[in-house]
Amino acid sequence: MVTGSTEAAAEIGTDAIGERAQELLDRAMKAGAGEAEVFAQTGRSLSAKMEKGDLSQVQADEGSSLGLRVFVDGKLGFASTNQSDPESLEAVAADAVAIARMSPADDANVLPDPEPIEDAARLGHRMDPALASVGVAEVVERAQALAARAVEPDARISIDVASYSVVAGASVVLSSRGVDQRDRDAALTMSLRGFATDGDDTGGMDYRGTVVRDAADVDAELVRVADEVARATIGNLGATSGESYRGRVAFAPAALSSAILGPLFGSASAIAVQRGRSALADKIGEEIAPGIEVIDDPTDRASAGARAYDREGLPARRFALVEDGRLRSYFHNTYSATVDGTRSTGHAQGGARGVPGLGLHACVVGPTAADAPADEDAILAQLGSGLYVQRFSGSVDAASGDFSGTAKSARWVENGRVVRSVREVMLSGNAFEILRSGITLSQAQETLGGSSRVSWSLADGISVTAG
């Protein structure tokens, strides 16, 4: 199926969407807003999807959205539109102001003052035009190549879904307080999900994905993703029963992120602390994770979370969350910062369809020790014997840190080497207790979905229950 236009945008500028954003801002102030902010996005995308060996979809999308946030005497109103005609903009302005007048007042409902951002930080200055100009034929060919590469090593491998897409777009943030930020970006995403079958034996599913901002990196990333899925799916065949125990477990980056790092990130949110949903309340300056460093780095252009400014148009800077194992700060948007009487850390998140949320951009998680284990093999060598988990699926309570779920693509390790695949076993524990007891991280890191970089790890205090 093919929908939409057939060409990706060679260049998307901010002038046109910026003009519409300014018009909407002006109309909001005339409609009675005390303060107003417009977040506008425009973009074009091309995507292709292979399902079970066949091309199932090729899609092209193009459009713009404008989100208007207003405050009237401390009362919040929000409305959005994908239309740009004067009548639609007038209606959105009126709706946002009307909603605000019916909403409860909150002294923390304020907009931030503008802060300078260096032009060199904007992604548009380094945007690869080769990505923005990719056409339909190339998108389809790459999706097919991704699937073909994964099944090439072994006929037992089957690809459930292979996706390949490229997006080029621009964003604008304008406010009545003088915020005026504009930038462009282009990125390519690819993902692959597959499994292997050998007679009556069907191994577990494996999934990988990545984001690329430089066309020169596409081939290498395609090969990496396909080869990792192939290796994992073949490794999932011939699974045997695991062993029940409580103790040390080796985690691949994806599993560590899902089971243990998620609660850390969630509880470091200032809003979670303010609402009594954080295990890290009153712990700034305390050692919460010996030997670990967590840096949010939106200046790293290779990350999917790279950006020059946040949802509110404030600078997105390198931010230390955990240094030398100690919690250095909570992260804030303008609302949470106002509640605490401090400044935003530039972590407002979201798009044109909703009010700003709060979240990290591009986390890098690694060891503080210079003599940390080098890589995955070194982590397994330190484990000696036990379970190695590559993916985790289950429930994680961000407030308490309790997690419980299934180990996916699990392996049993003997004498530091993988000896067999393990059928799905249950894992449970408490992320904060595990972090406080100290986990070992490798120097080598893996990029997860293009957005974060995380080490391989060895953690203690894990309950493993075999079926």
NORQUIPE-V894171 format. One record per pair of residues at least 4 apart in sequence whose C-alpha atoms are under 8 Angstrom apart, sorted by the first residue. I is the first residue (numbers start at 1). J is the second residue. Records with the same first field share a line. If there is no record, write none. Layout:
I = J / J
//
This chain:
1 = 56 / 57 / 58 / 59
2 = 57 / 58 / 59 / 60
3 = 58 / 59 / 60
4 = 59 / 60 / 61
5 = 60 / 61
6 = 60 / 135 / 136
7 = 46 / 60 / 133 / 134 / 135 / 136
8 = 44 / 45 / 46 / 60 / 132 / 133 / 134 / 135 / 136 / 168
9 = 44 / 45 / 132 / 133 / 168
10 = 129 / 132 / 133 / 134
11 = 129 / 132 / 133 / 168
12 = 42 / 43 / 168 / 169 / 170 / 184
13 = 169 / 170 / 184
14 = 18 / 170 / 171 / 172 / 182 / 183 / 184
15 = 19
16 = 20
17 = 21 / 40 / 41 / 42 / 64 / 172
18 = 22 / 40 / 172 / 182
19 = 23
20 = 24 / 84
21 = 25 / 38 / 39 / 40 / 66 / 172 / 173 / 174
22 = 26 / 38 / 174
23 = 27 / 89
24 = 28 / 38 / 68 / 89 / 90 / 93
25 = 29 / 36 / 37 / 38 / 68 / 174 / 175 / 176
26 = 30
27 = 31 / 89 / 90 / 93
28 = 32 / 33 / 36 / 70 / 90 / 93 / 94 / 96 / 97
29 = 33 / 34 / 35 / 36
31 = 93 / 94 / 97
32 = 72 / 97
33 = 70 / 71 / 72 / 97
34 = 70 / 71 / 72 / 73
35 = 70 / 71 / 72 / 110 / 111 / 175 / 176 / 177
36 = 68 / 69 / 70 / 71 / 111 / 175 / 176
37 = 68 / 69 / 70 / 111 / 173 / 174 / 175 / 176
38 = 66 / 67 / 68 / 69 / 172 / 173 / 174 / 175
39 = 66 / 67 / 68 / 171 / 172 / 173 / 174 / 311 / 312 / 351 / 352
40 = 64 / 65 / 66 / 67 / 171 / 172 / 173 / 352
41 = 64 / 65 / 66 / 169 / 170 / 171 / 172 / 351 / 352
42 = 62 / 63 / 64 / 65 / 169 / 170 / 171
43 = 62 / 63 / 64 / 167 / 168 / 169 / 170
44 = 60 / 61 / 62 / 63 / 167 / 168 / 169
45 = 60 / 61 / 62 / 165 / 166 / 167 / 168
46 = 58 / 59 / 60 / 61 / 135 / 136 / 139 / 165 / 166 / 167
47 = 57 / 58 / 59 / 60 / 136 / 139 / 140 / 163 / 164 / 165 / 166
48 = 55 / 56 / 57 / 58 / 59 / 139 / 140 / 143 / 163 / 164 / 165
49 = 55 / 56 / 57 / 58 / 140 / 143 / 161 / 162 / 163 / 164
50 = 54 / 55 / 56 / 57 / 143 / 144 / 147 / 160 / 161 / 162 / 163
51 = 55 / 56 / 159 / 160 / 161 / 162
52 = 158 / 159 / 160 / 161
53 = 147 / 159 / 160
55 = 144
58 = 136 / 140
63 = 82
64 = 82 / 83
65 = 80 / 81 / 82 / 83 / 352 / 353
66 = 80 / 81 / 82 / 352 / 353
67 = 78 / 79 / 80 / 81 / 351 / 352 / 353 / 354 / 355
68 = 78 / 79 / 80 / 92 / 93 / 96 / 352
69 = 76 / 77 / 78 / 79 / 96 / 355
70 = 76 / 77 / 78 / 96 / 97 / 100
71 = 75 / 76 / 77 / 97 / 100 / 109 / 110
72 = 76 / 97 / 100 / 101
73 = 105
74 = 105 / 106 / 107 / 108 / 109 / 110
75 = 100 / 101 / 102 / 103 / 104 / 105 / 106 / 109
76 = 99 / 100 / 101 / 103 / 104 / 105 / 109
77 = 95 / 96 / 97 / 98 / 99 / 100 / 101 / 103
78 = 95 / 96 / 97 / 99 / 100 / 354 / 355
79 = 92 / 93 / 95 / 96 / 353 / 354
80 = 92 / 352 / 353 / 354
81 = 88 / 89 / 92
83 = 88 / 89
84 = 88 / 89
85 = 89
86 = 90
87 = 91
88 = 92
89 = 93
90 = 94
91 = 95
92 = 96
93 = 97
94 = 98
95 = 99
96 = 100
97 = 101
98 = 102
99 = 103
105 = 109
108 = 335 / 336 / 338 / 339
109 = 335
110 = 334 / 335 / 338
111 = 175 / 177 / 334
112 = 177 / 312 / 314 / 334
113 = 177 / 178 / 179
114 = 177 / 178 / 179 / 180 / 313 / 314
115 = 179 / 314 / 315
116 = 315
117 = 121 / 308 / 309 / 315
118 = 122
119 = 125
120 = 125
121 = 299 / 307 / 308
122 = 126 / 183 / 184 / 307 / 308
123 = 127 / 183 / 184 / 185 / 301 / 306 / 307 / 308
124 = 183 / 184 / 185
127 = 184 / 185 / 186 / 213
128 = 132 / 186 / 213 / 214 / 215
129 = 133 / 186
130 = 134 / 215
131 = 166 / 168 / 186 / 187 / 188 / 213 / 214 / 215
132 = 166 / 167 / 168 / 186 / 187
134 = 138 / 139 / 166
135 = 139
136 = 140
137 = 141
138 = 142
139 = 143 / 164 / 165 / 166
140 = 144 / 164
141 = 145
142 = 146 / 164
143 = 147 / 162 / 163 / 164 / 190
144 = 148 / 162
145 = 149
146 = 150 / 162 / 192 / 222 / 223 / 226
147 = 151 / 159 / 162 / 192 / 226
148 = 152
149 = 153 / 223 / 226 / 227
150 = 157 / 159 / 226 / 227 / 229 / 230
151 = 155 / 156 / 157 / 158 / 159 / 230
153 = 230
154 = 230
156 = 196 / 197 / 198 / 234
157 = 194 / 195 / 196 / 197 / 230 / 233 / 234
158 = 194 / 195 / 196 / 197
159 = 192 / 193 / 194 / 195
160 = 192 / 193 / 194 / 195
161 = 191 / 192 / 193 / 194
162 = 190 / 191 / 192 / 193
163 = 189 / 190 / 191 / 192
164 = 188 / 189 / 190 / 191
165 = 188 / 189 / 190
166 = 186 / 187 / 188 / 189
167 = 186 / 187 / 188
168 = 184 / 185 / 186 / 187
169 = 184 / 185 / 186
170 = 182 / 183 / 184 / 185
171 = 182 / 183 / 184
172 = 180 / 181 / 182 / 183
173 = 179 / 180 / 181 / 182 / 311 / 312 / 313
174 = 178 / 179 / 180 / 181 / 313
175 = 179 / 180
179 = 313
180 = 313
181 = 309 / 313
183 = 308
186 = 213
187 = 211 / 212 / 213 / 214
188 = 211 / 212 / 213
189 = 209 / 210 / 211 / 212
190 = 209 / 210 / 211 / 222
191 = 207 / 208 / 209 / 210 / 225
192 = 207 / 208 / 209 / 225 / 226 / 229
193 = 205 / 206 / 207 / 208 / 229
194 = 205 / 206 / 207 / 229 / 230 / 233
195 = 202 / 203 / 204 / 205 / 206 / 233 / 234
196 = 202 / 203 / 204 / 205 / 233 / 234 / 236 / 237
197 = 201 / 202 / 203 / 237
198 = 202 / 237
201 = 237 / 238
202 = 237
203 = 233 / 234 / 236 / 237 / 238 / 239
204 = 233 / 236 / 237 / 408 / 409
205 = 233 / 409
206 = 229 / 232 / 233 / 409
207 = 229
208 = 225 / 228 / 229 / 449
209 = 225 / 448 / 449 / 450
210 = 221 / 225 / 447 / 448 / 449 / 450
211 = 303 / 304 / 449 / 450 / 451
212 = 217 / 218 / 221 / 302 / 304 / 450
213 = 217 / 301 / 302
214 = 218
217 = 221
218 = 222
219 = 223
220 = 224
221 = 225
222 = 226
223 = 227
224 = 228
225 = 229
226 = 230
227 = 231
228 = 232
229 = 233
230 = 234
231 = 235
232 = 236 / 409
233 = 237 / 409
235 = 409 / 421
236 = 409 / 410 / 421 / 422
237 = 421
238 = 420 / 421
239 = 420 / 421 / 422 / 423
240 = 420 / 421 / 422 / 423
241 = 422 / 423 / 466 / 467
242 = 412 / 422 / 423 / 424 / 425 / 466 / 467
243 = 464 / 465 / 466
244 = 463 / 464 / 465 / 466
245 = 463 / 464 / 465
246 = 461 / 462 / 463 / 464
247 = 460 / 461 / 462 / 463
248 = 383 / 386 / 387 / 458 / 459 / 460 / 461 / 462
249 = 383 / 386 / 387 / 388 / 389 / 458 / 459 / 460 / 462
250 = 379 / 380 / 383 / 386 / 387 / 388 / 389 / 456 / 457 / 458 / 459
251 = 255 / 256 / 388 / 389 / 390 / 456 / 457 / 458 / 459
252 = 256 / 376 / 388 / 389 / 390 / 391 / 455 / 456 / 457
253 = 257 / 390 / 445 / 446 / 448 / 454 / 455 / 456 / 457
254 = 258 / 390 / 391 / 392 / 448 / 454
255 = 259 / 389 / 390 / 391 / 392
256 = 260 / 261 / 456 / 457
257 = 261 / 262 / 454
258 = 262 / 391 / 392 / 393
259 = 263 / 392 / 396 / 403 / 431
260 = 264 / 401 / 403 / 430 / 431 / 432 / 435
261 = 265 / 431
262 = 266 / 396 / 398
263 = 267 / 396 / 397 / 398 / 399 / 400 / 401 / 431 / 432
264 = 268 / 398 / 401 / 431 / 432
265 = 269 / 360
266 = 272 / 278 / 398 / 399
267 = 272 / 273 / 277 / 278 / 279 / 280 / 398 / 399
268 = 272 / 273 / 278 / 280 / 321 / 329 / 330 / 331
269 = 273 / 278 / 330 / 331 / 332 / 358 / 359
270 = 274 / 330 / 331 / 332 / 336 / 337
271 = 275 / 332 / 336 / 358
272 = 276 / 277 / 278
273 = 277 / 278 / 279 / 280 / 281
274 = 336
276 = 281
277 = 399
278 = 398 / 399 / 400
279 = 399 / 400 / 401 / 432
280 = 284
283 = 327
284 = 326 / 327 / 328 / 329 / 330
285 = 326 / 327 / 328 / 329
286 = 326 / 327
287 = 324 / 325 / 326 / 327 / 436
288 = 325 / 326 / 327 / 432 / 435 / 436
289 = 322 / 325 / 326 / 435 / 436 / 437 / 438 / 439
290 = 324 / 325 / 326 / 435 / 436 / 437 / 438 / 439
291 = 324 / 325 / 367 / 368 / 369 / 438 / 439 / 440
292 = 322 / 323 / 324 / 325 / 365 / 366 / 367 / 368 / 439 / 441
293 = 321 / 322 / 323 / 324 / 325 / 365 / 366 / 367 / 368
294 = 320 / 321 / 322 / 323 / 363 / 364 / 365 / 366
295 = 318 / 319 / 320 / 321 / 322 / 363 / 364 / 365
296 = 318 / 319 / 320 / 321 / 360 / 361 / 362 / 363 / 364
297 = 306 / 317 / 318 / 319 / 361 / 362 / 363 / 364
298 = 303 / 305 / 306 / 307 / 308 / 316 / 317 / 318 / 361 / 362
299 = 306 / 307 / 308 / 316 / 317 / 318
300 = 306 / 362
301 = 306 / 307
302 = 306 / 450
303 = 362 / 450 / 451 / 452
304 = 362 / 449 / 450 / 451 / 452
305 = 361 / 362 / 450 / 451 / 452
306 = 361 / 362
307 = 316
308 = 315 / 316 / 317
309 = 313 / 314 / 315 / 316 / 346
310 = 314 / 315 / 316 / 346 / 347 / 348 / 349
311 = 347 / 348 / 349 / 350 / 351 / 356
312 = 346 / 348 / 356
314 = 346
315 = 346
316 = 345 / 346 / 347
317 = 346
319 = 345
320 = 328 / 329
321 = 327 / 328 / 329 / 330 / 331
322 = 326 / 327 / 328 / 329
323 = 327 / 328 / 368
324 = 368
325 = 368
331 = 344 / 345 / 346 / 347 / 359 / 360
332 = 336 / 337 / 343 / 344 / 345 / 346 / 347 / 348 / 358
333 = 337 / 344 / 345 / 346 / 347 / 348 / 357 / 358
334 = 338 / 343 / 344 / 348
335 = 339
336 = 340 / 344
337 = 341 / 342 / 343 / 344
338 = 342 / 343
347 = 358 / 359 / 360 / 361
348 = 356 / 357 / 358 / 359
349 = 356 / 357 / 358 / 359
350 = 354 / 355 / 356 / 357
351 = 355 / 356
361 = 451
362 = 451 / 452 / 453
363 = 451 / 452 / 453
364 = 452 / 453 / 454
365 = 453 / 454 / 455
366 = 441 / 442 / 443 / 445 / 454 / 455
367 = 372 / 440 / 441 / 442 / 443 / 455
368 = 372
372 = 440 / 441 / 442 / 443
373 = 378 / 379 / 440 / 441 / 442 / 443
374 = 378 / 379 / 442 / 443 / 444
375 = 379 / 442 / 443 / 444 / 445 / 456
376 = 380 / 442 / 444 / 456
377 = 381 / 416 / 417
378 = 382 / 442
379 = 383 / 440 / 441 / 442 / 456 / 457 / 458
380 = 384 / 388 / 413 / 416 / 417
381 = 415 / 416 / 417
382 = 416 / 458
383 = 413 / 416 / 458
384 = 413 / 414 / 415 / 416 / 417
385 = 412 / 413 / 414 / 415 / 416
386 = 412 / 413 / 414
387 = 410 / 411 / 412 / 413
388 = 410 / 411 / 412 / 413
389 = 407 / 408 / 409 / 410 / 411
390 = 407 / 408 / 409 / 410
391 = 407 / 408 / 409 / 410
392 = 405 / 406 / 407 / 408
393 = 405 / 406 / 407 / 408
394 = 403 / 404 / 405 / 406
395 = 403 / 404 / 405
396 = 401 / 402 / 403 / 404
397 = 401 / 402 / 403
398 = 402
400 = 430
401 = 430 / 431 / 432
402 = 428 / 429 / 430 / 431
403 = 427 / 428 / 429 / 430 / 431
404 = 426 / 427 / 428 / 429
405 = 426 / 427 / 428
406 = 424 / 425 / 426 / 427
407 = 424 / 425 / 426 / 427
408 = 424 / 425
409 = 421 / 422 / 424
410 = 421 / 422 / 423 / 424
411 = 418 / 419 / 420 / 421 / 422
412 = 418 / 419 / 420 / 421 / 422
413 = 417 / 418 / 419 / 420
414 = 418 / 419
424 = 466 / 467
425 = 464 / 465 / 466 / 467
426 = 463 / 464 / 465 / 466 / 467
427 = 462 / 463 / 464 / 465
428 = 462 / 463 / 464
429 = 434 / 461 / 462 / 463
430 = 434
431 = 435
432 = 436
433 = 437
434 = 438 / 439 / 459 / 460 / 461 / 462
435 = 439
437 = 460
438 = 459
439 = 457 / 458 / 459 / 460
440 = 457 / 458 / 459
441 = 455 / 456 / 457 / 458
442 = 455 / 456 / 457
443 = 455
444 = 455 / 456
445 = 453 / 454 / 455 / 456
446 = 453 / 454 / 455 / 456
447 = 451 / 452 / 453 / 454
448 = 452 / 453 / 454
//
